[in-house]
Amino acid sequence: MAAFKISGYTILVGAGGGIGTELGASFAEAGSRGVLFGDINYDAAVKAAEGSKSVAIAKDYKAVAVKVDVTNAKSVQEMVDLAVKEFGRIDYVVNAAGVDGRKNVPFDQADVADFDRVFDINAKSILYVTQSVAKVMKAQESAKVDLGRHGVKDLGRGSIVNISSILGISALPNKVAYITSKHAVGGLTRACAVDYKSLGIRCNQVCPSWVDTPMSHEEYNRIPHLRGLIEQLPAAGRLIAPYEVASACLYLCTPAAYYINGSTLTLDSCVLVGPAVPAVE
Ligand SMILES: NC(=O)c1ccc[n+]([C@@H]2O[C@H](COP(=O)([O-])OP(=O)(O)OC[C@H]3O[C@@H](n4cnc5c(N)ncnc54)[C@H](O)[C@@H]3O)[C@@H](O)[C@H]2O)c1
């Protein structure tokens, strides 16, 4: 059962990935009437779209899969056009496409071509997606919601959530490409929030630490002692489950988050707060 309720239509970018697949199920389960699953891996997008149908609660729920390359503005525009054709409007967008650098290497050995590849997929893609969806959101009516004793509220024209990383607000050694791209997601999020706030389009970012998807498993291979470090994390002592990231994104799209705009929601079980020290008796 979803922790939050929404209605309206969704575009998920990177929808075939570990987090993207869970986002699809979570948005469907929370009441989204239609979800467009965009990924460069079309088969994975189809699988995620099919999987979402069994948990969707909207009677007329529609799941559509499309191949998109987020580094290509034309491909992104075609994805957004398809969403408009299928749904008529776009209420929520989650940017979850992403890659890591091919290798963890010291700063002075960073490969420029790989830096560009990571930046284009993780950061520049968000410019393309946001520009395309904002044109649609600008032109659509604000959504309204009946909050019972709080009355009928205007929800604005849309909510965009960007998945950054704790490496978007901190750094680890040997990951300059990934770290730079994720810091740029913060800039894109804040610029989007201030430029579109008068139009009722909100934009926020979530910054998870290590999530239980193939991306983290690959990092375990590169940094063998990482697993032990994560198991010692102050609160959780484990990887984040993909549904926990999806729930944070979902929350930012609910009426409860209407006042949250240009913000960063960190999911890191105190990693950035600091090391745990024994309690003083
Ligand atoms: N897994 C983690 O530990 C972790 C932690 C913090 C942040 N994140 C971020 O969360 C997001 C999702 O990560 P994940 O763990 O689900 O990884 P994943 O590899 O499972 O999913 C990423 C998806 O992006 C898609 N993609 C890659 N290049 C693309 C392109 N050019 N066009 C369209 N789609 C493309 C892939 O096909 C894949 O389905 C990424 O932005 C990642 O940086 C992940």
The ligand as an SDF file (V2000), in Angstrom:
LIG
                    3D

 44 48  0  0  0  0  0  0  0  0999 V2000
   22.0190    3.3290   -6.6190 N   0  0  0  0  0  0  0  0  0  0  0  0
   22.5160    4.2320   -5.7940 C   0  0  0  0  0  0  0  0  0  0  0  0
   23.1970    3.9130   -4.8080 O   0  0  0  0  0  0  0  0  0  0  0  0
   22.1990    5.6890   -6.0000 C   0  0  0  0  0  0  0  0  0  0  0  0
   22.4960    6.5900   -4.9530 C   0  0  0  0  0  0  0  0  0  0  0  0
   22.2340    7.9340   -5.1200 C   0  0  0  0  0  0  0  0  0  0  0  0
   21.6840    8.3890   -6.3100 C   0  0  0  0  0  0  0  0  0  0  0  0
   21.4030    7.5030   -7.3200 N   0  0  0  0  0  0  0  0  0  0  0  0
   20.8520    8.0350   -8.5620 C   0  0  0  0  0  0  0  0  0  0  0  0
   19.5530    7.4970   -8.7530 O   0  0  0  0  0  0  0  0  0  0  0  0
   19.2810    7.4440  -10.1680 C   0  0  0  0  0  0  0  0  0  0  0  0
   18.8010    6.0290  -10.5130 C   0  0  0  0  0  0  0  0  0  0  0  0
   19.8330    5.1260  -10.1830 O   0  0  0  0  0  0  0  0  0  0  0  0
   19.6320    3.5240  -10.0810 P   0  0  0  0  0  0  0  0  0  0  0  0
   20.3290    3.0840   -8.8770 O   0  0  0  0  0  0  0  0  0  0  0  0
   18.2040    3.1940  -10.2790 O   0  0  0  0  0  0  0  0  0  0  0  0
   20.5120    3.0780  -11.3110 O   0  0  0  0  0  0  0  0  0  0  0  0
   20.1500    2.1110  -12.5280 P   0  0  0  0  0  0  0  0  0  0  0  0
   21.4170    1.9330  -13.2770 O   0  0  0  0  0  0  0  0  0  0  0  0
   19.4460    0.9090  -12.0190 O   0  0  0  0  0  0  0  0  0  0  0  0
   19.1160    2.9970  -13.3790 O   0  0  0  0  0  0  0  0  0  0  0  0
   19.5070    4.0670  -14.1850 C   0  0  0  0  0  0  0  0  0  0  0  0
   18.6430    4.0420  -15.4350 C   0  0  0  0  0  0  0  0  0  0  0  0
   19.0300    5.1490  -16.2700 O   0  0  0  0  0  0  0  0  0  0  0  0
   18.9440    4.7010  -17.6040 C   0  0  0  0  0  0  0  0  0  0  0  0
   19.7510    5.5170  -18.5000 N   0  0  0  0  0  0  0  0  0  0  0  0
   21.1100    5.5730  -18.5630 C   0  0  0  0  0  0  0  0  0  0  0  0
   21.4840    6.3750  -19.5720 N   0  0  0  0  0  0  0  0  0  0  0  0
   20.3450    6.8410  -20.1560 C   0  0  0  0  0  0  0  0  0  0  0  0
   20.0820    7.6920  -21.2540 C   0  0  0  0  0  0  0  0  0  0  0  0
   21.0690    8.2420  -21.9820 N   0  0  0  0  0  0  0  0  0  0  0  0
   18.7960    7.9470  -21.5810 N   0  0  0  0  0  0  0  0  0  0  0  0
   17.7790    7.3900  -20.8660 C   0  0  0  0  0  0  0  0  0  0  0  0
   17.9720    6.5620  -19.8250 N   0  0  0  0  0  0  0  0  0  0  0  0
   19.2430    6.2960  -19.4710 C   0  0  0  0  0  0  0  0  0  0  0  0
   19.4550    3.2550  -17.5460 C   0  0  0  0  0  0  0  0  0  0  0  0
   19.0810    2.5050  -18.6850 O   0  0  0  0  0  0  0  0  0  0  0  0
   18.8370    2.7540  -16.2580 C   0  0  0  0  0  0  0  0  0  0  0  0
   17.6040    2.1040  -16.4750 O   0  0  0  0  0  0  0  0  0  0  0  0
   20.5840    7.8480  -10.8620 C   0  0  0  0  0  0  0  0  0  0  0  0
   20.5200    9.2160  -11.1960 O   0  0  0  0  0  0  0  0  0  0  0  0
   21.6390    7.6400   -9.7920 C   0  0  0  0  0  0  0  0  0  0  0  0
   22.7570    8.4580   -9.9790 O   0  0  0  0  0  0  0  0  0  0  0  0
   21.6400    6.1630   -7.1800 C   0  0  0  0  0  0  0  0  0  0  0  0
  1  2  1  0
  2  3  2  0
  2  4  1  0
  4  5  1  0
  4 44  2  0
  5  6  2  0
  6  7  1  0
  7  8  2  0
  8  9  1  0
  8 44  1  0
  9 10  1  0
  9 42  1  0
 10 11  1  0
 11 12  1  0
 11 40  1  0
 12 13  1  0
 13 14  1  0
 14 15  2  0
 14 16  1  0
 14 17  1  0
 17 18  1  0
 18 19  2  0
 18 20  1  0
 18 21  1  0
 21 22  1  0
 22 23  1  0
 23 24  1  0
 23 38  1  0
 24 25  1  0
 25 26  1  0
 25 36  1  0
 26 27  1  0
 26 35  1  0
 27 28  2  0
 28 29  1  0
 29 30  1  0
 29 35  2  0
 30 31  1  0
 30 32  2  0
 32 33  1  0
 33 34  2  0
 34 35  1  0
 36 37  1  0
 36 38  1  0
 38 39  1  0
 40 41  1  0
 40 42  1  0
 42 43  1  0
M  CHG  2   8   1  16  -1
M  END
$$$$
